[in-house]
Amino acid sequence: MTTRETAGAQPSSEFAESMRRGALIGAAVLVLVLPPALHFAPRHAPPATAVRPQGGVHQADMAGEPASIDVRRMANWVAVSDDNGTRAFVIIDKPQARVYLFGPDAHLRAAATALLGSARGDDTVPGVGDKPIKEVLPEEKTTPAGRFIARVGESSTRGEDVVWVDYEAAVSMHRIIKVPERLKAMATPDVEDNRMSFGCINLPDAFYEGQLRPAIDHHGLVVYVLPETRPIEQTFASFYDVDPATNAPLKMAQH
């Protein structure tokens, strides 16, 4: 969670709270810890400036990246339905604590490990975005599921930019807060310790700066946060599974 002030200047109370708990880890530690969490698509992937080709329907290209069945289902639906339009898109897999960035053409650009809300759940508690960080209850620290149009904001506290996912709930994607417990969690293969934020999505610096920001700056960005307590069909009303042979809908979502 990132506490909001104005749309143009967004402070990170989460960071301020962390500062009171411990000092920043040096850049040398960051270099040693973060590389295993980050993966870029192979060089044969289309350039980041590519746009969705006109005519013809195609499924998503995962560029050889391992991903859960639900990530693949969602990526294929976005590709075939053109739900993202001309925007790049991100799929956040909460159960696996992974983030996947696709270009507008549905080709994977990069994937990374992420830190997410410590509380399991797919809904935002009403009014939580307006609470002081110290008053947020443990069960309120969720990363909400759903479809969001991302936009860039500014953290006046850190002097850094963030990418807002759900501004009303004060949920953003941002560089990892560099305190020991977060850096350690990012580096371990265990996904359970990746659930430690107030709701925001903490990302490796290289992924945020080298992949996410260029994507949103060049194309705009749609964010799909997959649910962890209910089926995809109940979260995304227009979702349908795609026939791998014909790209046609296998079944329409039940409304």
C-alpha positions as CSV (number, residue, x, y, z in Angstrom):
1,M,0.0,0.0,0.0
2,T,1.2,3.5,-0.8
3,T,-0.6,6.3,1.1
4,R,-2.1,8.9,-1.3
5,E,-1.9,12.7,-1.1
6,T,-2.6,14.1,-4.6
7,A,-2.7,12.5,-8.0
8,G,0.5,14.3,-8.9
9,A,2.5,13.6,-5.8
10,Q,2.1,10.2,-4.1
11,P,4.2,9.6,-1.0
12,S,5.1,6.1,0.2
13,S,4.0,5.7,3.8
14,E,5.0,2.1,3.5
15,F,8.6,3.2,3.0
16,A,8.4,5.6,5.9
17,E,7.1,2.9,8.1
18,S,10.0,0.6,7.0
19,M,12.5,3.3,7.7
20,R,11.4,3.4,11.3
21,R,12.0,-0.3,11.5
22,G,15.5,-0.4,10.1
23,A,18.1,1.3,7.9
24,L,18.4,0.9,4.1
25,I,20.5,-1.9,2.8
26,G,23.4,-0.7,0.6
27,A,23.5,-1.0,-3.1
28,A,26.0,-3.8,-2.9
29,V,23.6,-6.0,-1.1
30,L,20.9,-5.3,-3.7
31,V,23.2,-6.4,-6.5
32,L,24.0,-9.7,-4.7
33,V,20.4,-10.5,-3.8
34,L,18.1,-9.6,-6.6
35,P,19.4,-11.2,-9.9
36,P,17.7,-14.6,-9.3
37,A,14.3,-13.0,-9.1
38,L,14.4,-11.5,-12.6
39,H,14.1,-13.0,-16.0
40,F,14.0,-11.3,-19.4
41,A,12.5,-12.9,-22.5
42,P,14.9,-14.2,-25.1
43,R,16.4,-11.9,-27.6
44,H,14.3,-13.3,-30.4
45,A,11.2,-11.7,-28.9
46,P,9.8,-8.7,-30.8
47,P,11.0,-5.2,-29.8
48,A,9.1,-3.4,-27.0
49,T,7.8,-0.8,-29.5
50,A,6.0,-3.4,-31.6
51,V,2.2,-3.2,-31.8
52,R,-0.4,-5.9,-32.2
53,P,-0.5,-7.0,-35.8
54,Q,-3.7,-6.2,-37.7
55,G,-5.6,-9.1,-39.0
56,G,-5.4,-12.7,-37.8
57,V,-6.0,-13.9,-34.3
58,H,-3.1,-15.4,-32.3
59,Q,-2.5,-16.6,-28.8
60,A,0.1,-15.2,-26.3
61,D,3.7,-16.0,-26.7
62,M,5.3,-16.9,-23.4
63,A,8.8,-16.9,-24.9
64,G,9.6,-20.1,-23.1
65,E,8.9,-18.7,-19.7
66,P,7.3,-21.2,-17.2
67,A,4.0,-20.0,-15.9
68,S,0.9,-21.3,-14.2
69,I,-2.1,-22.6,-16.1
70,D,-4.1,-19.5,-15.0
71,V,-1.4,-17.1,-16.3
72,R,-1.5,-18.9,-19.7
73,R,-5.3,-18.9,-19.8
74,M,-5.4,-15.2,-19.0
75,A,-2.7,-14.3,-21.5
76,N,-4.3,-16.2,-24.3
77,W,-7.7,-14.6,-23.6
78,V,-6.1,-11.1,-23.7
79,A,-4.4,-11.9,-27.0
80,V,-7.4,-13.4,-28.7
81,S,-10.0,-11.0,-27.3
82,D,-7.8,-7.9,-27.8
83,D,-8.9,-6.8,-24.4
84,N,-5.8,-4.7,-23.9
85,G,-6.3,-2.8,-27.2
86,T,-2.9,-1.2,-28.1
87,R,-1.6,-1.2,-24.5
88,A,1.0,-3.4,-23.0
89,F,-0.3,-5.6,-20.2
90,V,0.9,-7.2,-17.0
91,I,-0.5,-10.4,-15.4
92,I,0.1,-10.7,-11.7
93,D,0.0,-14.3,-10.4
94,K,-0.6,-13.9,-6.6
95,P,-0.3,-17.6,-5.7
96,Q,3.1,-17.8,-7.4
97,A,4.2,-14.2,-6.5
98,R,5.2,-13.6,-10.1
99,V,4.6,-10.7,-12.5
100,Y,4.6,-11.1,-16.3
101,L,4.9,-8.2,-18.7
102,F,3.6,-8.5,-22.3
103,G,3.9,-6.1,-25.2
104,P,0.7,-4.9,-27.0
105,D,1.2,-7.8,-29.3
106,A,0.9,-10.3,-26.4
107,H,4.6,-11.4,-26.6
108,L,6.2,-11.8,-23.2
109,R,8.8,-9.1,-22.5
110,A,10.0,-10.0,-19.0
111,A,8.9,-11.8,-15.8
112,A,10.0,-11.2,-12.2
113,T,9.3,-12.3,-8.7
114,A,7.3,-9.8,-6.6
115,L,6.3,-9.1,-3.1
116,L,2.5,-8.8,-2.5
117,G,0.0,-8.0,0.2
118,S,0.5,-10.1,3.3
119,A,-3.3,-10.9,3.6
120,R,-4.9,-13.5,1.4
121,G,-7.9,-12.1,-0.4
122,D,-9.1,-10.6,-3.6
123,D,-11.1,-7.6,-2.5
124,T,-10.2,-4.2,-1.1
125,V,-11.6,-3.2,2.3
126,P,-13.7,0.0,1.8
127,G,-11.8,3.1,2.9
128,V,-8.4,1.3,3.4
129,G,-6.7,3.7,1.0
130,D,-7.5,6.6,3.2
131,K,-6.2,5.1,6.4
132,P,-2.9,6.1,8.0
133,I,-0.5,3.2,7.4
134,K,-0.3,2.3,11.1
135,E,-4.0,1.9,11.3
136,V,-4.3,-0.7,8.6
137,L,-5.3,-4.1,10.1
138,P,-3.5,-7.3,9.1
139,E,-6.5,-8.7,7.3
140,E,-6.8,-5.4,5.3
141,K,-3.4,-5.8,3.6
142,T,-4.7,-7.4,0.4
143,T,-3.6,-7.0,-3.2
144,P,-7.0,-6.7,-5.0
145,A,-7.8,-8.9,-8.0
146,G,-9.2,-7.5,-11.2
147,R,-8.5,-5.4,-14.3
148,F,-6.9,-2.0,-13.9
149,I,-5.7,0.7,-16.2
150,A,-2.3,1.7,-14.7
151,R,-0.9,5.2,-14.6
152,V,2.3,6.8,-13.4
153,G,2.4,8.8,-10.2
154,E,5.1,10.4,-8.0
155,S,6.2,9.6,-4.5
156,S,6.9,12.9,-2.7
157,T,8.5,11.1,0.2
158,R,11.1,9.1,-1.7
159,G,11.2,11.3,-4.7
160,E,10.5,8.3,-6.9
161,D,7.8,7.4,-9.4
162,V,5.3,4.6,-8.8
163,V,2.8,2.9,-11.2
164,W,-0.7,3.1,-9.7
165,V,-2.7,-0.1,-10.1
166,D,-5.7,1.0,-7.9
167,Y,-5.4,4.6,-6.8
168,E,-8.4,4.6,-4.6
169,A,-7.1,1.6,-2.6
170,A,-3.6,3.1,-2.6
171,V,-2.1,0.1,-4.4
172,S,0.8,0.6,-6.7
173,M,3.7,-1.2,-8.4
174,H,7.0,0.2,-7.3
175,R,10.7,-0.6,-6.7
176,I,11.3,-3.0,-3.8
177,I,11.6,-1.2,-0.5
178,K,15.2,-2.0,0.5
179,V,15.0,-3.3,4.0
180,P,16.6,-6.7,4.9
181,E,13.4,-8.7,5.3
182,R,12.1,-7.7,1.9
183,L,15.4,-8.2,0.0
184,K,15.7,-11.7,1.6
185,A,12.1,-12.6,0.7
186,M,12.7,-11.6,-2.9
187,A,15.8,-13.8,-3.1
188,T,14.3,-17.0,-1.7
189,P,12.5,-19.6,-3.9
190,D,9.7,-19.9,-1.2
191,V,6.6,-17.9,-2.3
192,E,5.1,-17.9,1.2
193,D,7.6,-15.2,2.4
194,N,6.7,-13.0,-0.6
195,R,3.5,-12.0,1.1
196,M,4.6,-9.1,3.3
197,S,3.5,-5.8,1.9
198,F,0.5,-3.6,2.8
199,G,-1.0,-4.4,-0.6
200,C,1.5,-2.9,-3.1
201,I,3.5,-4.9,-5.6
202,N,7.2,-4.6,-4.8
203,L,9.4,-5.3,-7.9
204,P,13.1,-5.7,-8.6
205,D,14.6,-2.3,-9.7
206,A,15.8,-3.8,-13.0
207,F,12.4,-5.0,-13.9
208,Y,10.6,-1.8,-12.8
209,E,13.1,0.6,-14.5
210,G,14.2,-1.4,-17.5
211,Q,10.9,-3.1,-18.5
212,L,7.8,-1.8,-16.7
213,R,8.3,2.0,-17.0
214,P,9.3,1.9,-20.7
215,A,6.2,-0.3,-21.5
216,I,3.8,2.1,-19.8
217,D,5.5,5.2,-21.2
218,H,5.4,3.9,-24.7
219,H,2.1,2.1,-24.8
220,G,0.1,2.5,-21.7
221,L,-0.6,-0.5,-19.5
222,V,-3.5,-2.8,-18.4
223,V,-2.9,-4.8,-15.2
224,Y,-4.7,-8.1,-14.6
225,V,-4.3,-9.3,-11.0
226,L,-5.4,-12.9,-10.9
227,P,-7.6,-14.0,-8.0
228,E,-6.5,-16.4,-5.3
229,T,-9.9,-17.1,-3.5
230,R,-12.2,-17.6,-6.5
231,P,-12.1,-18.6,-10.2
232,I,-10.9,-16.3,-12.9
233,E,-14.4,-16.3,-14.4
234,Q,-15.9,-14.7,-11.3
235,T,-13.3,-11.9,-11.4
236,F,-13.2,-11.1,-15.1
237,A,-16.8,-11.0,-16.5
238,S,-15.8,-11.3,-20.2
239,F,-13.2,-14.0,-19.7
240,Y,-13.4,-17.3,-21.7
241,D,-11.0,-20.1,-22.4
242,V,-9.4,-20.3,-25.8
243,D,-9.3,-23.4,-28.1
244,P,-5.6,-24.0,-28.7
245,A,-6.3,-25.3,-32.2
246,T,-8.7,-22.6,-33.5
247,N,-8.3,-19.7,-31.0
248,A,-12.1,-19.7,-30.7
249,P,-13.8,-19.5,-27.3
250,L,-14.2,-22.9,-25.6
251,K,-16.8,-21.6,-23.3
252,M,-18.2,-18.2,-22.4
253,A,-18.0,-17.0,-18.8
254,Q,-21.1,-17.5,-16.7
255,H,-22.7,-14.2,-15.8
